[in-house]
Amino acid sequence: MNKSEIVFLAGPQSRWKEFVFTLKVLLEFVRSFRKLHFLGPCITIFGSARFKEGHPYYTLTRTAAVEFAKLGFTILTGGGPGLMEAANRGAKDVNGRSVGCNIQLPTEQKPNSYLDKWVYIHHFFIRKILLVKYSFAFVVMPGGYGTLDEFFEALTLMQTHKIKDFPIIIFGKAYHKELLEHIVQMQEEGTITLADGHMFLVTDRVEEAVQLIKEKSIAQYGLKPEQRLKPFRWLFERG
């Protein structure tokens, strides 16, 4: 086919709709930044909304969150049920801070009852930015598409040096067996480097994760006990 014979398709081209969408995104960012400004250093825990209380993964997530909260971190999740609830619940078990970035969906994403505060998010990309922005470590529990999306988002950002070298910890060796095998295959095929395949810790031991966070988050970035920040009343902030 001659290049001159190509007829291009026309699609939506409403500049007004694009402008309105941009404003909505900007306002959602500003609203979220204001509400989450006083979180302090966080550990973000990713995991399925579908594992309920009584499941071993729920118990593991809650136990891990207890130990992370004891280190002084705010526990940050997607704010929904399942393993997100378990993480927020673990934080509250020891009077830790518990925060959620809740996505508005038809099912599965009502805020759980163990949150000190939360924000409602309309778009997944905004939610992912917030879950990354405040965190000094990322913990990946068993989950589905959303959990893996968040895991690879964090990996990609570190691989491309868009964020610093924070710990990424995967719990559930048996659950993630095939995923880890695929990462090895990517190394063998050359689509990632050998170093890229060692950007995370895989463990089933909470103590091992705690030790890594002490070394790679607290010590590496000089995190210290906080001095309470005073909110700016003229900006209508609340601590």
Secondary structure, 3 states (H helix, E strand, C coil): CCHHHCCCCCCCCCHHHHHHHHHHHHHHHHHHHHHHCCCCCEEEEECCCCCCCCCHHHHHHHHHHHHHHHCCCEEEECCCCCHHHHHHHHHHHCCCCEEEEEECCCCCCCCCCCCCEEEEECCHHHHHHHHHHCEEEEEECCCCHHHHHHHHHHHHHHHCCCCCCCCEEEECCCCCHHHHHHHHHHHHHCCCCCCHHHCCEEECCHHHHHHHHHHHHHHCCCCCCCCCCCCCHHHCCCC
